[in-house]
Amino acid sequence: MADILLLTTGGTIDKLYFDALSAYQVGESVVGRLLAIARVAQDVRIEGLMRKDSLEITEADRATIVQAVLAAPEARIVITHGTDTMAETARALATAGVAAAGKTVALLGALAPARFAESDASFNLGMGLATVQTAPPGVWVAMNGTIFAGDAVRKDRALGGFVAC
C-alpha cells in the first residue's frame, strides 16, 4: 500500500492545446512528472480514472470516483479534477461518508494547464499532498493557496477562483 493514492480524472491540469483557436484534448496525466520534478519523497500510487473536462463529468462518473476512494486501501487520497465541477464532486464525496471511512481526500486542479510555464498546477498539487498529510479525515479542496471544506466551496467565475460558501 502506498502512502498516498493520486487519482486523475482530467481537467485543465492535463489539457493539451493544438491551435490558436483553443482546440484541446485532455492528454495523458502529467502528475507523475510533476511529482518527480518536485522530488516528492512520499510513496504515491497514481491511478487514472478518466480523462475528461469536468463539464463532461456525469453523476455516473462521480459515483466511479466515490467508489474508487472508498475501495482504496490508502487513507490519504489526492484527486486531480477540472475546476468547473470540482465542488460538485467534493460534495458527492462528502455525502458518501468519506470522513466516516477514515479517508482524507483533497481535490485540486489548475486554472492553466500544467504544460504551460505559468501554470498553478504544481503549486496546487503540492497543496493537495500537504492537505492529505495534515488535515483530519474529510473532503478538502486545495486551490491557489487556500484549503476549503469540500462541502462548503464553490467556483466563482467572476473572481477566477474558489470561495467558501
Secondary structure as UniProt FT lines:
FT   STRAND          4..10
FT   HELIX           12..14
FT   STRAND          15..17
FT   TURN            20..21
FT   STRAND          24..26
FT   HELIX           31..37
FT   TURN            38..39
FT   STRAND          44..52
FT   HELIX           54..56
FT   HELIX           59..71
FT   STRAND          76..80
FT   TURN            84..85
FT   HELIX           86..95
FT   TURN            96..102
FT   STRAND          104..108
FT   TURN            114..115
FT   TURN            117..118
FT   HELIX           121..134
FT   STRAND          138..143
FT   TURN            144..145
FT   STRAND          146..149
FT   TURN            150..151
FT   STRAND          153..156
FT   TURN            157..160
FT   STRAND          161..164
//
